[in-house]
Amino acid sequence: SRRSILLLGIASSATAWVNNGIDFRSTEFSSRLFMSANLHGEGSCFMPLKQLDEGTLSPRIVQIAGAFPGLSTEDFMAVQSEEGPSPGQWMYDFSDPDGPQMGTVAIEGSNDVIKCKDPVVIMAEHTSLNISLPDQINNAVDVLVLVDRAVKTFAERKFLVTDVGGKTKIGAYETKSDVEGEILGQVILVQIPWLSAMGKKKTGFMEEEEYF
């Protein structure tokens, strides 16, 4: 029988910042946005970034073996588990290759996350969204883009996901007339992993904490 996934542990996973060979070009993120769309930091438009620090303990994704009483030993032993995410990282679950989703990832709870009525996550490389990271980081870093598909209305300088010719675009617009394509949802959160090149733990002084 098909088993559910509980957002507390991990089944088949990969660390947050590893590309894992996934081709992000098919989504045609910001590198091919129309000129009217702003990226992060452009036109006074800033994505809602959340930087994890080296002490952040992300949720785990744990498989549910079944229901008791009546759970067979075979079903109990059939599910798999792996180590949880390292501090400052998160984990993916790609255990359902037949499902419509690419995989599953646990997002830490917050008011913005809880308020989402129809949330989905897009995996993106930080460079595709114009997000700056320390110069010591030479490779592309995966970030999580949380989108609420229930929010389909225009909002000035809010980052939207739009459909243009069957492909998704991510960008912010100054006026509604600038938006090209159908609005599919609004970006609620962009989560960035912590990497060793990002330095020491946050101190409370902004000038010492500007990882991005």
BELVENMO-V957785 format. One record per residue. N is the residue number from 1. D_CENTER is the distance of its C-alpha to the mean C-alpha in Angstrom with 1 decimal. Layout:
# BELVENMO-V957785
n: [N & N]
d_center: [D_CENTER & D_CENTER]
This chain:
# BELVENMO-V957785
n: [1 & 2 & 3 & 4 & 5 & 6 & 7 & 8 & 9 & 10 & 11 & 12 & 13 & 14 & 15 & 16 & 17 & 18 & 19 & 20 & 21 & 22 & 23 & 24 & 25 & 26 & 27 & 28 & 29 & 30 & 31 & 32 & 33 & 34 & 35 & 36 & 37 & 38 & 39 & 40 & 41 & 42 & 43 & 44 & 45 & 46 & 47 & 48 & 49 & 50 & 51 & 52 & 53 & 54 & 55 & 56 & 57 & 58 & 59 & 60 & 61 & 62 & 63 & 64 & 65 & 66 & 67 & 68 & 69 & 70 & 71 & 72 & 73 & 74 & 75 & 76 & 77 & 78 & 79 & 80 & 81 & 82 & 83 & 84 & 85 & 86 & 87 & 88 & 89 & 90 & 91 & 92 & 93 & 94 & 95 & 96 & 97 & 98 & 99 & 100 & 101 & 102 & 103 & 104 & 105 & 106 & 107 & 108 & 109 & 110 & 111 & 112 & 113 & 114 & 115 & 116 & 117 & 118 & 119 & 120 & 121 & 122 & 123 & 124 & 125 & 126 & 127 & 128 & 129 & 130 & 131 & 132 & 133 & 134 & 135 & 136 & 137 & 138 & 139 & 140 & 141 & 142 & 143 & 144 & 145 & 146 & 147 & 148 & 149 & 150 & 151 & 152 & 153 & 154 & 155 & 156 & 157 & 158 & 159 & 160 & 161 & 162 & 163 & 164 & 165 & 166 & 167 & 168 & 169 & 170 & 171 & 172 & 173 & 174 & 175 & 176 & 177 & 178 & 179 & 180 & 181 & 182 & 183 & 184 & 185 & 186 & 187 & 188 & 189 & 190 & 191 & 192 & 193 & 194 & 195 & 196 & 197 & 198 & 199 & 200 & 201 & 202 & 203 & 204 & 205 & 206 & 207 & 208 & 209 & 210 & 211 & 212]
d_center: [29.1 & 25.4 & 23.6 & 20.9 & 17.9 & 17.9 & 14.9 & 17.0 & 17.2 & 16.5 & 18.2 & 17.3 & 14.6 & 13.5 & 12.4 & 9.1 & 10.9 & 13.0 & 12.8 & 14.8 & 16.6 & 14.2 & 15.6 & 13.2 & 16.4 & 16.8 & 14.2 & 16.1 & 13.7 & 15.4 & 18.0 & 20.0 & 19.5 & 22.8 & 24.6 & 24.3 & 20.5 & 19.5 & 16.7 & 15.5 & 18.9 & 21.0 & 23.5 & 22.6 & 19.1 & 16.4 & 12.7 & 11.8 & 10.7 & 10.5 & 11.9 & 12.4 & 16.1 & 18.0 & 19.0 & 15.8 & 16.1 & 12.9 & 13.8 & 15.0 & 15.1 & 18.8 & 20.7 & 23.4 & 26.7 & 28.7 & 30.8 & 33.9 & 36.8 & 37.1 & 34.4 & 35.8 & 35.7 & 34.5 & 31.4 & 30.8 & 31.0 & 29.0 & 25.5 & 23.8 & 22.1 & 20.8 & 20.3 & 17.5 & 15.0 & 16.8 & 16.8 & 14.1 & 11.7 & 9.8 & 10.8 & 10.1 & 12.8 & 14.4 & 17.7 & 18.2 & 19.0 & 21.1 & 18.5 & 17.0 & 13.4 & 12.3 & 11.4 & 10.1 & 7.9 & 9.3 & 8.0 & 11.0 & 13.3 & 14.4 & 16.5 & 13.8 & 11.7 & 15.1 & 16.4 & 14.0 & 16.4 & 14.4 & 10.7 & 8.5 & 4.9 & 5.4 & 5.2 & 7.4 & 10.1 & 10.8 & 14.2 & 13.3 & 12.3 & 15.3 & 13.6 & 16.4 & 16.4 & 19.7 & 22.2 & 22.5 & 19.1 & 20.3 & 17.8 & 14.4 & 11.5 & 8.1 & 5.4 & 1.6 & 3.7 & 5.3 & 8.6 & 11.9 & 14.2 & 17.1 & 17.3 & 19.1 & 21.4 & 21.7 & 21.2 & 22.4 & 20.0 & 17.0 & 14.2 & 14.6 & 13.5 & 17.0 & 18.8 & 21.4 & 23.5 & 21.1 & 18.3 & 15.2 & 15.4 & 13.3 & 15.7 & 17.7 & 21.4 & 24.4 & 26.3 & 25.8 & 28.1 & 25.8 & 23.1 & 23.6 & 22.7 & 21.6 & 18.9 & 16.4 & 14.3 & 13.2 & 10.1 & 10.2 & 7.8 & 6.2 & 5.8 & 8.2 & 10.0 & 13.7 & 16.1 & 19.8 & 20.5 & 19.1 & 22.2 & 23.4 & 22.0 & 21.8 & 25.3 & 25.2 & 26.4 & 24.1 & 25.8 & 25.0 & 21.3 & 20.0 & 17.7 & 16.1]
